[in-house]
């Protein structure tokens, strides 16, 4: 079980650092769903890891970080435009000739 918890902690750490790097190099925006999804998942995984280690101040920090990121994720997904009838994942599909 300890190995699994360690792996979850490393994945969470990488997710948080990767989201910050993406924001810094302007590959994502601070109000985008990708940024918030990475933050939420990373903080959630770190909350699990720190709870296992009984590091309660870190649990509170990561759980709060996760809740804030989830709030941002919900807001970002609400703002995301619905694809039109000719779009899949925001890409307009051309007509297909038979």
C-alpha positions in Angstrom: 0.0 0.0 0.0 2.9 2.4 0.7 4.2 2.1 -2.8 0.8 3.0 -4.3 0.5 6.0 -2.0 4.0 7.2 -3.0 3.1 6.9 -6.7 -0.2 8.8 -6.1 1.8 11.5 -4.4 4.3 11.8 -7.2 1.5 11.9 -9.8 -0.2 14.6 -7.8 3.0 16.6 -7.5 3.7 16.3 -11.2 0.1 17.4 -12.1 0.4 20.5 -9.9 3.8 21.5 -11.2 2.8 20.8 -14.8 -0.3 22.9 -14.5 1.8 25.8 -13.1 4.4 25.4 -15.9 1.6 25.4 -18.6 0.2 28.6 -17.1 3.6 30.2 -16.9 4.5 29.4 -20.6 1.0 30.5 -21.6 -0.2 27.1 -22.9 -3.3 27.3 -20.7 -5.3 30.2 -19.2 -6.0 30.6 -15.5 -9.7 30.3 -16.2 -9.5 27.3 -18.4 -10.8 23.8 -17.6 -7.5 22.1 -18.3 -5.7 24.2 -15.7 -8.3 23.6 -13.1 -8.6 19.9 -13.8 -4.9 19.4 -13.4 -4.9 21.4 -10.2 -7.9 19.6 -8.8 -6.6 16.1 -9.6 -3.1 16.9 -8.3 -4.3 18.4 -5.1 -6.7 15.5 -4.5 -3.9 13.0 -4.9 -1.7 14.9 -2.6 -4.5 15.1 0.0 -4.7 11.3 -0.1 -0.9 11.0 0.3 -0.7 13.5 3.1 -3.7 12.0 4.9 -2.0 8.6 4.8 1.1 10.3 6.4 -1.1 12.1 8.9 0.3 15.4 7.9 -2.9 17.2 8.7 -1.9 20.8 7.8 -0.9 19.5 4.4 -4.2 17.6 4.1 -6.1 20.8 4.8 -4.0 22.8 2.3 -4.5 20.2 -0.5 -8.1 19.6 0.2 -8.8 23.3 0.1 -6.7 23.6 -3.1 -8.8 20.8 -4.6 -12.1 22.4 -3.6 -11.0 25.8 -5.1 -9.9 24.1 -8.3 -13.1 22.2 -8.5 -15.0 25.5 -8.2 -13.0 26.9 -11.0 -13.4 23.8 -13.1 -17.2 23.9 -12.8 -17.2 27.6 -13.8 -14.9 26.9 -16.7 -17.0 24.0 -18.0 -20.2 26.2 -17.7 -18.5 28.9 -19.9 -17.3 26.3 -22.4 -19.4 26.7 -25.6 -21.4 23.7 -26.7 -20.3 22.3 -30.1 -22.6 23.0 -33.0 -24.2 20.3 -35.1 -21.2 20.2 -37.5 -18.6 20.2 -34.7 -16.8 17.6 -32.8 -14.7 18.8 -29.9 -14.8 22.3 -31.2 -13.6 21.3 -34.7 -15.9 22.0 -37.7 -16.3 18.9 -39.8 -16.3 19.3 -43.6 -18.9 17.7 -45.8 -18.3 14.2 -46.8 -18.8 13.3 -50.5 -20.1 9.9 -51.4 
